[in-house]
């Protein structure tokens, strides 16, 4: 009789521990996937006042005639060579 009582208490204790673990896991899942409407995590760049923004060039000819554009250097082999294409349809069998 005492052995049955101990086993019943042991089963109840295991059930309570299992339910507590399940409740904690469900709570953590809900908390981690819950969408928050706060803006505290959004980083926004500081905007410069419009009066401080100045355009250096008015049109494209000013850009091409500028000293910075004239100092650009070509890198690599020009003109670029076009490599051979692969198969026209890679999904058909050989």
Buried (B, 14 or more C-beta within 10 A) or exposed (E): EEEEEEEEEEEEEEEEEEEEEEEEEEEEEEEEEEEEEEEEEEEEEEEEEEEEEEEEEEEEEEEEEEEEEEEEEEEEEEEEEEEEEEEEEEEEEE
